[in-house]
Amino acid sequence: MKFLIKNILLVGVSVMFFACGGAKIDQEVVLNQPEPVKDTVYELPEKPQVLVFTKTAGFRHGAIETGVKTLKQLSIRNDFKIIRTEDATEFNTENLAKYKLVLFLNTTGDVLNNEQQDAFEAYIQNGGSYMGVHAASDTEYEWPWYGKLVGAYFVNHPKQQRATIDVVDGSQMATEHLNSTWSQFDEWYNFKDISPDIHVLLRLDETSYVGGKNGDNHPIAWYHEYDGGRAFYTGLGHTESSYDDLDFRKHLIGGINWCLNR
C-alpha cells in the first residue's frame, strides 16, 4: 500500500513538472513570435507641371493645336503634366509657383501686361524655367527683359523650304539623338539682338537655302541660364508636319527635360 501511494506521488510530481515545463516552453514560443509585417505605403512623387501658353496678339500659327496635341503625348510618355492656357491672368505669382516650366508655344505680339510681366520675371528670378518654340521669339518686342530671356528676336523669314542644320553641340539632351547635320523643312527665322551669352546647339547653314540674313552665325536652337532661371529656345516648329517628325519630337522633349532639370 505504501509502495503504491509512493508511486502515485512520483507520477503526479512528474506530470506537474512536465506540464509546467511545457507551459513555459509554449509561453516562450508565444513571446518570441515575430511582429506581423505591416504594409508599406509608398507615395509617388508628384509629376512636374508645365504651363503651355499659346496666346497670340499677331499672326496665329495653324500648327498651335498640333503642337499642343504633341506636347500632351510627350507628357504622358515622359512623366510630366501640361496645362494649356491663353489666359494671361494666370501669370500671377501664386499661380506660376505651381509650374516647373512655362512654355511659350508660337505666341506672337504683346501677350502680357506690365503686372503679368513682373510676375513672370519674379518666377524666373526664383529659379523657374522658360522654353520658347518658334514664334516665341516674335513676342513682346517692347519688353527687353523678355528678349534677353529668349536670347534673340525674330526679324523676318523667307518662304518655307528645306535647309541643312549643323549640330554645334550634340552632347545636350535636345541634340544627342542627331547626326552632325540635320535636314529639315520649316520656316527659317532671321534674328536680331542675338545674345552673346546663349549656348548654341543648332545653327543654320545659309548656303543650303535661300533667304538667310545672319551669315555664318545663324543659331536656330540654343539654351542658357538667365536672371536666376533656365531658358531654352528652338526656332523650329512652324509647320504642322514638323510635330510628326520623330527627331523634332526628341528635340522638344530634350529641351523640356533640360528645363525641368532632369
C-alpha positions in Angstrom: 0.0 0.0 0.0 2.8 2.4 0.9 4.6 1.4 -2.3 1.5 2.2 -4.3 1.0 5.6 -2.7 4.7 6.5 -3.3 4.4 5.6 -7.0 1.3 7.6 -7.3 3.0 10.6 -5.8 6.0 10.3 -8.1 3.8 10.1 -11.1 1.9 13.2 -10.0 5.1 15.2 -9.5 6.4 14.1 -12.9 3.2 15.1 -14.6 3.3 18.5 -12.8 6.9 19.0 -13.8 6.4 18.2 -17.5 3.1 20.2 -17.5 4.8 23.3 -16.1 7.8 22.9 -18.4 5.5 22.5 -21.4 3.6 25.7 -20.4 6.8 27.6 -20.0 8.0 26.5 -23.5 4.7 27.4 -25.0 4.8 30.8 -23.3 8.3 31.4 -24.7 7.2 30.4 -28.2 4.3 32.9 -28.0 6.5 35.7 -26.6 9.2 35.1 -29.3 6.7 35.3 -32.2 7.9 37.9 -34.9 5.9 41.0 -35.2 3.4 40.9 -38.1 4.7 42.5 -41.3 2.9 45.8 -42.0 2.1 47.0 -45.5 4.4 49.8 -46.6 2.7 52.7 -48.4 4.9 54.4 -51.0 3.9 57.9 -52.1 4.7 58.6 -55.7 6.4 61.9 -56.5 4.1 64.5 -58.0 4.5 65.0 -61.7 6.1 68.3 -62.6 3.6 70.7 -64.2 4.3 72.6 -67.4 2.2 75.7 -68.3 1.8 75.8 -72.1 1.0 79.4 -73.2 -0.5 79.8 -76.7 -1.9 83.4 -76.7 -1.4 85.4 -79.9 -1.8 89.1 -80.5 -0.4 88.9 -84.0 -0.1 86.2 -86.6 -1.7 82.9 -85.4 0.1 79.7 -86.5 -2.1 76.9 -87.7 0.3 74.4 -86.0 -0.5 75.5 -82.5 -3.2 72.9 -81.9 -1.0 70.2 -83.4 1.8 71.3 -81.1 -0.4 71.1 -78.0 -1.5 67.6 -79.0 2.1 66.6 -79.4 3.1 68.0 -76.0 0.2 66.1 -74.4 1.5 62.9 -76.0 5.1 63.6 -74.8 3.9 64.4 -71.3 2.2 61.0 -70.9 5.3 59.2 -72.1 7.8 61.3 -70.1 6.0 61.7 -66.8 5.1 65.3 -66.6 1.7 67.2 -66.9 0.8 70.1 -69.1 -1.8 72.7 -68.6 -2.6 74.7 -71.7 -3.8 78.3 -71.5 -4.4 81.5 -73.4 -5.4 83.4 -70.3 -2.7 85.9 -69.4 -4.2 86.5 -66.0 -2.7 83.1 -65.0 0.6 85.0 -65.0 0.5 85.9 -61.3 2.8 85.0 -58.5 0.6 82.4 -56.8 -0.3 80.5 -59.9 3.1 80.5 -61.6 4.6 78.9 -58.4 2.8 75.7 -59.3 4.8 75.2 -62.5 8.3 73.9 -63.1 8.3 75.2 -66.6 6.4 77.8 -68.7 6.5 77.0 -72.4 5.6 79.7 -75.0 4.3 77.8 -78.0 4.1 80.0 -81.1 3.0 83.1 -79.1 3.0 86.4 -81.0 2.8 90.0 -80.2 2.2 91.7 -76.9 0.6 89.0 -74.8 1.2 90.1 -71.2 0.5 93.4 -69.4 3.0 95.1 -67.0 1.8 93.4 -63.9 1.9 90.0 -65.6 5.3 90.7 -66.9 6.5 91.5 -63.3 5.1 88.2 -62.1 6.9 86.2 -64.8 10.2 88.0 -64.1 9.9 87.1 -60.4 9.1 83.5 -61.4 12.3 83.2 -63.4 14.3 85.0 -60.8 13.1 82.5 -58.2 14.5 79.6 -60.3 11.7 79.0 -62.8 12.3 77.8 -66.4 11.2 79.1 -69.8 11.0 77.4 -73.1 10.1 79.1 -76.4 9.1 77.4 -79.6 9.3 79.1 -83.0 7.2 82.3 -82.8 8.0 82.8 -79.1 10.8 85.0 -80.5 8.1 87.0 -82.3 6.7 88.1 -79.0 7.0 91.1 -76.6 9.3 93.4 -78.5 8.7 96.2 -76.0 9.8 94.1 -73.1 13.7 94.0 -73.3 13.9 91.5 -70.4 11.9 89.0 -72.4 14.1 89.4 -75.4 17.2 88.6 -73.3 15.4 85.7 -71.7 14.6 84.2 -75.2 18.1 85.1 -76.5 17.1 86.8 -79.7 14.1 88.5 -81.5 12.6 87.4 -84.8 13.1 89.9 -87.8 11.7 88.2 -90.9 11.8 84.9 -92.8 12.0 83.7 -96.4 9.5 81.2 -97.9 9.3 77.8 -96.3 11.9 75.4 -97.6 14.3 72.6 -96.7 17.6 73.6 -95.1 20.6 71.9 -93.6 21.2 72.4 -89.9 24.7 72.0 -88.4 24.6 70.3 -85.0 27.0 72.5 -83.0 26.7 70.6 -79.7 25.5 67.0 -79.9 26.0 66.3 -76.2 22.9 68.1 -74.9 19.6 66.3 -74.3 17.9 68.1 -77.2 20.5 67.2 -79.7 22.2 63.9 -78.6 20.0 61.9 -81.0 21.1 63.8 -84.1 23.9 63.3 -86.5 26.3 66.1 -87.3 23.9 67.6 -89.8 20.1 67.6 -89.9 17.9 68.3 -93.0 14.5 69.8 -92.2 11.7 71.6 -94.0 10.4 74.6 -92.0 10.1 78.4 -91.9 13.5 79.7 -91.1 13.7 82.9 -89.0 16.3 85.6 -89.3 17.1 87.1 -85.9 18.2 90.4 -84.3 19.7 91.2 -80.9 21.2 87.7 -80.6 22.6 87.4 -77.1 26.3 86.6 -76.8 25.6 84.5 -73.7 23.5 81.8 -75.4 24.9 78.3 -75.8 24.2 77.4 -79.4 23.0 73.9 -80.1 21.9 74.1 -83.8 23.0 76.5 -86.5 21.6 77.0 -90.0 23.8 76.5 -93.0 22.7 79.5 -95.0 24.4 78.1 -98.2 21.7 75.3 -98.1 18.7 77.5 -98.6 17.7 81.0 -99.9 16.9 84.0 -97.7 19.2 83.7 -94.7 20.3 87.0 -93.2 22.5 86.1 -90.3 25.5 84.8 -92.1 27.8 82.2 -90.6 26.4 83.0 -87.1 22.8 81.8 -87.6 21.7 79.9 -84.5 18.3 78.2 -84.7 18.3 76.4 -81.2 20.0 77.3 -78.0 19.9 77.4 -74.2 21.3 79.5 -71.4 20.8 80.4 -67.7 19.3 83.8 -67.3 18.4 86.0 -64.3 18.2 83.1 -61.9 16.4 80.6 -64.1 16.8 78.5 -67.2 15.8 79.3 -70.8 15.6 77.1 -73.9 14.6 78.2 -77.4 14.1 76.4 -80.7 13.3 78.1 -84.0 11.7 75.0 -85.5 8.0 74.2 -85.2 6.2 76.4 -87.8 4.7 73.5 -89.8 2.2 71.0 -88.6 4.1 68.2 -90.2 7.2 69.1 -88.1 5.4 67.8 -85.0 5.1 64.4 -86.6 8.9 64.2 -87.1 10.5 61.8 -84.6 13.7 63.8 -84.5 11.9 67.1 -83.7 9.8 65.4 -81.0 13.1 64.2 -79.4 14.4 67.7 -79.8 11.4 69.1 -77.9 11.4 66.6 -75.1 15.2 67.1 -74.6 14.6 70.8 -74.2 11.8 70.2 -71.8 13.8 67.8 -69.7 16.7 70.3 -69.5 14.3 73.0 -68.4 12.9 70.6 -65.7 16.5 70.0 -64.6 16.2 66.2 -65.1 
